[in-house]
Amino acid sequence: AGMPGLLNVVYNKSNTTTIILDNLTTAMTGHQPHPSTGRTLMGEEAVRADFEALARAMGYEEVHTVDPLNLEELEQALKACLDSNKPAVLVTRSPCI
């Protein structure tokens, strides 16, 4: 449901940083797999959604991926996104613990 909004931001050249929190599961509803995990609900291998590639395909030039537990790296990436003055995507990826 977030892809139309992500596309609208870059299409309208909004000075917006979108942060994608990828915890590699759907924790809020039972830890089931989703398109970013590379596994179906039946546990079979599937194509893994690549948020960074999707953002770049939409036209984002400023795309960063960090481990949110590395605060220095997170701060640097967030600063780069905010300082870019253009649509940016920051993916934070860490397993749900």
GINORVEN-V311044 format. One record per residue. N is the residue number from 1. RES is the residue in one letter. SS is DSSP state (a for helix, b for strand, c for the rest). D_CENTER is the distance of its C-alpha to the mean C-alpha in Angstrom with 2 decimals. Layout:
n=<N	N>
res=<RES	RES>
ss=<SS	SS>
d_center=<D_CENTER	D_CENTER>
This chain:
n=<1	2	3	4	5	6	7	8	9	10	11	12	13	14	15	16	17	18	19	20	21	22	23	24	25	26	27	28	29	30	31	32	33	34	35	36	37	38	39	40	41	42	43	44	45	46	47	48	49	50	51	52	53	54	55	56	57	58	59	60	61	62	63	64	65	66	67	68	69	70	71	72	73	74	75	76	77	78	79	80	81	82	83	84	85	86	87	88	89	90	91	92	93	94	95	96	97>
res=<A	G	M	P	G	L	L	N	V	V	Y	N	K	S	N	T	T	T	I	I	L	D	N	L	T	T	A	M	T	G	H	Q	P	H	P	S	T	G	R	T	L	M	G	E	E	A	V	R	A	D	F	E	A	L	A	R	A	M	G	Y	E	E	V	H	T	V	D	P	L	N	L	E	E	L	E	Q	A	L	K	A	C	L	D	S	N	K	P	A	V	L	V	T	R	S	P	C	I>
ss=<c	c	a	a	a	a	a	a	a	a	a	c	c	c	c	c	b	b	b	b	b	b	c	c	c	b	a	a	a	c	c	b	c	c	c	c	c	c	b	c	c	c	c	c	b	c	c	c	c	c	a	a	a	a	a	a	a	a	c	c	c	b	b	b	b	b	c	c	c	c	a	a	a	a	a	a	a	a	a	a	a	a	a	c	c	c	c	b	b	b	b	b	b	c	c	c	c>
d_center=<13.16	10.30	10.59	13.97	13.00	10.29	13.17	15.72	14.29	14.54	17.73	19.38	18.42	17.41	17.03	13.87	10.91	7.94	6.20	3.49	6.05	6.21	9.99	10.88	13.10	13.98	15.97	17.22	19.19	20.50	18.03	18.15	16.01	13.41	12.22	9.70	12.78	15.09	17.84	19.56	21.08	24.21	22.66	23.05	20.87	18.69	16.40	12.96	10.13	8.33	5.00	6.38	9.70	9.12	8.20	11.21	13.27	12.99	14.42	11.99	13.82	12.11	8.86	8.63	7.57	9.79	11.55	11.92	15.48	16.36	17.07	18.51	15.58	13.24	15.93	16.38	12.84	12.81	16.31	15.55	13.04	15.68	18.54	17.42	18.69	16.58	13.35	10.48	6.72	6.00	3.62	6.48	7.81	11.31	13.60	14.88	18.31>
